[in-house]
Amino acid sequence: MTDPTTLPAALVRTVSPRLAEAELTFLDREPLDADRAAVQHAGYVDLLRRLGHDVVRVPDAPEHPDGTFVEDAVVVVDDLAVLTRPGAESRRGEVAGVEQVVRSLGLRTATVAAPATLDGGDVLQVGRHVFVGLGGRTTPGAVEQLRALLAPLGRTVVGVPVTGCLHLKTGATALPDGTVVAVAGWLATDRFATAGLRVVEAPETAGADLLLSGDRVVLSASAPRTADLVRSLGFEAHPVEIDELEKAECGVTCLSVLVPR
């Protein structure tokens, strides 16, 4: 049973009214209702609160269509916040507001240096392993910088080629026991197996993006068969409606950054 007093705080940022202009890579653009997306985002935040997370608001950034995908702006490992340099140049202005908040929480900070680029959505932490997706948004230079920054924290950084989706965590995340749930055709799942982790296929592509709340699992309501899989493996599944946000290549991990107390 998860002890709420040990749960990390959750950094979130409201939905921009310009969400329909968000960067797209693998999806075709379709009509997107930013107001409906904002309602779904509020439901997501409410779920985090009900699960016991303290919610910390990052300053609004209405000028940034992708700003609500706050995960991409920072990677938090223990007491270190690594401020990213997003792969899409249009998103680099999103980082300043996040930096302000992580500093106010007392975290140490480091910054990914140019010309390397890193999106937080490409960083999956499983135990002492930190897997970093190498696709369209994150470069090998950023992997090397993370390796140097995280080695003193006892982390092993592993690059994972990603070819079929936007970010690593679009196509693979892990359950509380370290089992990786992935879309095998989208990325090099052998990197997880080499690290000694079990890999299972996500029943739906939307089910590969899972957010852990202690020993509970938050996932998109678009993935009911994945929810059944999660329950069959002994974990609570908490589906949340984000289908409007998914039109902008969003998953449940994109919408928050979990910061240890």
C-alpha positions, 0 to 999 in steps of 0.5 A, spaced: 500 500 500 502 506 498 504 511 503 501 518 501 507 521 505 512 518 501 509 520 494 513 525 490 510 532 488 507 533 481 509 539 477 503 541 472 502 547 467 495 549 464 493 547 457 495 553 452 489 556 448 494 554 442 494 547 443 492 546 436 498 548 434 502 544 438 508 540 434 507 534 431 511 528 428 508 522 427 500 524 428 496 527 422 493 534 425 486 534 426 481 538 429 483 539 437 478 543 442 483 546 447 477 547 452 476 540 452 483 538 453 483 543 458 477 540 462 481 533 461 487 536 464 483 538 470 481 531 471 488 529 470 490 533 476 484 532 480 486 524 479 493 526 482 491 530 488 486 524 489 492 519 489 495 523 494 500 527 490 501 535 492 500 539 486 505 544 484 503 549 478 508 551 473 507 558 471 502 558 465 505 559 458 499 561 453 504 563 448 507 556 448 502 551 444 506 545 447 507 548 454 502 543 458 507 537 456 511 540 462 515 533 462 519 535 456 523 541 460 526 538 466 529 531 468 529 530 476 533 525 479 534 525 486 535 532 488 538 534 481 533 537 476 537 537 469 534 543 465 533 540 458 534 543 451 528 541 447 529 538 440 524 543 437 526 550 437 519 552 438 519 549 445 525 552 448 522 558 451 518 553 456 524 551 460 524 558 464 518 557 468 520 550 470 527 552 472 524 557 477 519 552 480 525 547 481 529 552 484 524 554 489 523 547 491 530 547 493 533 542 487 540 543 485 540 544 477 544 543 471 543 545 464 544 541 457 549 544 453 548 546 446 548 543 441 545 537 444 538 537 445 534 533 450 526 532 451 524 529 458 519 525 455 525 521 452 528 519 459 525 513 463 528 511 470 527 504 472 531 503 478 538 505 478 538 505 470 536 511 466 534 509 459 534 515 454 531 515 447 535 517 441 530 519 436 528 525 433 528 530 439 534 527 443 541 527 441 547 522 443 551 528 446 545 529 451 546 522 453 553 523 454 552 529 458 546 525 462 551 520 463 556 525 466 551 528 471 548 522 473 554 517 474 555 521 481 548 519 483 549 512 482 545 511 475 547 507 469 545 511 463 543 507 457 541 510 450 535 506 446 534 507 439 527 510 437 524 510 430 516 509 431 514 514 436 515 521 438 519 519 445 521 513 448 516 514 453 511 514 448 513 507 446 515 504 453 514 505 460 515 501 466 510 498 472 512 498 479 516 492 479 520 494 473 517 490 468 517 494 461 511 495 457 512 497 450 510 497 443 516 493 440 516 495 433 517 502 435 524 502 439 530 497 441 527 493 447 533 489 447 536 494 451 531 493 457 532 486 456 540 487 457 539 491 463 535 484 466 528 487 465 522 483 463 519 486 457 511 485 455 508 488 449 503 493 450 496 491 448 494 498 445 499 503 443 496 508 448 498 503 454 505 504 453 505 510 456 504 509 464 505 514 470 507 511 476 504 513 483 507 509 488 505 502 486 499 504 482 499 506 475 495 511 471 494 510 464 490 513 458 482 511 458 484 509 451 487 503 453 482 499 457 486 492 455 492 495 458 489 497 464 486 489 465 494 487 464 496 492 469 491 489 474 492 482 472 499 483 474 497 485 481 497 493 481 491 498 481 490 501 474 487 508 474 485 510 467 484 518 465 480 521 459 486 524 455 483 523 448 483 530 446 490 531 449 492 525 445 491 529 438 497 533 440 502 526 441 500 526 449 501 521 454 500 521 461 507 522 463 507 528 459 503 532 463 507 532 470 514 532 473 514 528 479 519 531 484 521 527 490 519 530 497 
